[in-house]
């Protein structure tokens, strides 16, 4: 059985909404609800653990109680850092869980295919993360603003969630981090410190984390395209581009008039 931990205790300062961003609506439904329903649709998922600020437990519980289609869930108080929130959630995971996923509550567009692929890879490898190849050139920059190096883009991946682990491995990683006073940037970094390999699973570029107001617009656009899909959007754009090119070419190939030739 798979337990999924959703850290959602952040303040969302970059969103500047004055409320936890997971309560914000996307296409008429709170972001948190959209995220939980995505995982509830995966048969192997048996438990949802939502980690929020202690002062938001009651509000989240009221929000979820009437949502149809959710797998069994718990609402747990978070910590001062994301890592501590995940650790609190992990302590609440069912004894029946053999795999634990950690997923940003603010990533509501994750697909079932990505979730299932991470679960399978975590069971096989022990640890797995969703990611996509980096599309931009990345520079390593000094504290004084000087470029130090340019890593080969072919080696760089933009890491997302879900990140999946065998439960015993994730517990060991959190215990060691706690003992060492180590604060990682993601859950996989804790497992890497154990010397264990972490498998990368190809995800989708649409699996964005909604962090800023601009991200809300992008997420809304993806949801509007949910029925036709991105491929249909690309097809329409390509069709319009070809039409425009044909029009341009036709104008260039029109024969000149006798009056124009005599000039």
N, C-alpha and C positions, 0 to 999 in steps of 0.2 A: 504494500500500500504506500501511496505517496502523500506526504504532508507538504503543504505549501505555506511559506511564511511571507507575509506582505508588510514590509516596513512602511509605515505611513505616519510616522510621528514628527516628520520635519515641519518647519515653520513656513516653508514656501516663500521666503523673503523676495526671491527674484520674480515671483509671480505678482507680488504687490497687490494681492486681492483682499487682504485683511481677514482671510479665512484659509484653513487648510485646503490646499489645492485639490485634494482628492474628493472634496465635496462639490467642486465646480462641475457644472453640467456640460456634457458633450452630446450634441444632437438630442437634447431633452432627457438625458439620463446621467446621474452622477458618475464621475470618472471611476471611483472606487467600485461601484456596482458593475460597471462595464468590465473592469478587470477581473473581478471575482467570477462573473458569469463565464468569461473565456475559459478559466481553469475548471469551473464546474462542468463544462461540456466535455472534458477529457475523462474517459472511463477510469483510468488508473488513479486519478486524484481522488483521495478519500476524505481529506480534511483541509480546511482553510484556517489559517491563523493570522488574524489582522492585528498588527501592532501599532497602536496610536498613543498620543499623549494621554496621560491619566485623566485630564479634564475633558477628554473627548470620548471616553469609553461609552458613556451613556448615550451620547448623540449618535455614535456609530451603531450601537446596538439597536436604537430606535429606527435608524435608517435601514438596517438589514432585515429586521424581523419580518417585514411584509414582502420581501423580495422572493419571487418564485423562481425555483430552479437552482438554488444555491446548494452546494454540498454542505455537510455539517461544518460549523465554524465556531471559532473562539475569538473573542476580542480581548487583547492583552495590553497592558501598559508598557510603553517603550522606555528607553533610557536616554541619556544625554547625547549619545552618538548613535548613528545608524547601526554600527557594529554591536553595540550593547542592546539595541532593540531586537536585532536578529537573535542574539543570544537568549534574550528573554522569551522570544517566540519558540526557539528550539527546545527550551526546557519544558514547554507546554505540549510538544509534539507527542502524538500517540506512541505507545510502546509497539504497536503493530506496524509502524512506518519503517520501511527499509531504506527509502530514498526521501530526501528532503530537498525541495526547491525553494529558492529565495527569489522573489520577484518584486520589482518596484511597483507599488500600487499605482504610480503615475505612468505606467506603460499599458494603456488600455487596448492597444491594437495588436498585441501579440497573437499569433495564429496557433491553432491546435497542432499544426504540423511541427512548428518550432518547439512547443511544449513537449510533445511526444518524443521528438528527436533528442532533446536534452535528457529526458527521463531514461531513454534507452542507452545513451552514451554514459550517463552517470552509473547505471547498473553495470555496464561492461567495464568502464575505466576507473570508476570510483569518484570521478569529479569531471564536470563538463560545464561549459559556458556557451551561451548564445552570443554570436558576434557577426559582424559583416566586415569585408575588406575595406580598409580606409581609402577614400576617394581623393582626399586632399594631400598635398605635400606637407609634411610635418617637419618643423625645425626644432632642434634643441637649442634653447636660448639661455644665455647667462643672466645673472641677476642685474647686470648693467645694460641688458637689452641687445647684446651682441650674439649673433648666430654662432653656435659652437659646432654643430654638425647637422647633416640632413640624412636621417635614416632611410634606407631603401623602402619605398612605399609597399613593395611586394611582401615585406615582412610584418607590416602593421595591420592590425585589426581593431576596429572600434567595438569595444565590449558592451554588451547589453545584459539584460536578464530575460528569462530565468537563468539562474546558475543552479546546477543540481549536484548533489553529493550523496554518497552513501551516508546514512545517518551517523554511524560510528566515526567516520572520518571527520565530518563537520563538527561533531562534539569534541573530538581530540584537538582539532585546529583551534576552536574557540577557547578550550581550556589552556592551551599553550600560550595563545595570545594574551589571555587574562593574566597568566602567571608572569609573562615577560613584559607586561605593560605595553604591548604592541597594538597600534591602531592602524588597520589596513584601509586601503581605498575601496576594496570590494571583498566579498567573501572568499573568492578564489585566491586572493593574495594570502589569506590565512592558511589555506591548504597548501599553497606553494611552499610556505615556510617549513612544512613537514617533509619536503622533498618528494612529494607525490606529483605525478603528471596530471595535467588538466587538459581534457580534450576540448577542442573548439568545434562548435556546431554552427553551420551556416544558418543565419537567420534572415530577416527581411529588413530593408531600409525603412520600411513603414513602421517598424517597432520602435517608435521614438519615445523618449521620456518627456512628458509634458512638464516643462520647468518654467518657461517664460510665456508672456501673453502671445508672442509670435507662434509658439508651439501649439497653443490652443487653435489658432487659425489653421495650421498645417494638419492637426489631428481631425478637425472638422472636415477639411477637404478630403482626407483619406476616407472618412466615414461616408461622405456623400458619394464617393466612388465605389462604395462597398459592393453594390449590385453589379455594376458594369465591370469593375476592377480596373487596375492600373493599365493592363494590356489594352483595354478598350480606349482609355484616355490617350495612350501612345498612338494607337491606330488612327484615332480622329485627328490628332495633331499632325501625324505624318501625311494623312490624306490632304489636309489643308495646306501643308507645306508643298506637296507635289502640285496641287492646283495652282498655287501662287507662282511656283517655278515655271509651270507650263504657260501661264499668262505672260510672265516676263520674257520667256523665250519667244513666244508668238509675236510680241511687240517688236523684238529685235529683228525678227526674220521678215517682217512686212516689207514688200518692195517699195522703193522710193517712187514718188510721183515724178512725171516729166518736168514739172516746175521746179521740184527740189533738185533734180539731176542737172538742170541748166544753170543753177546758181554756182 
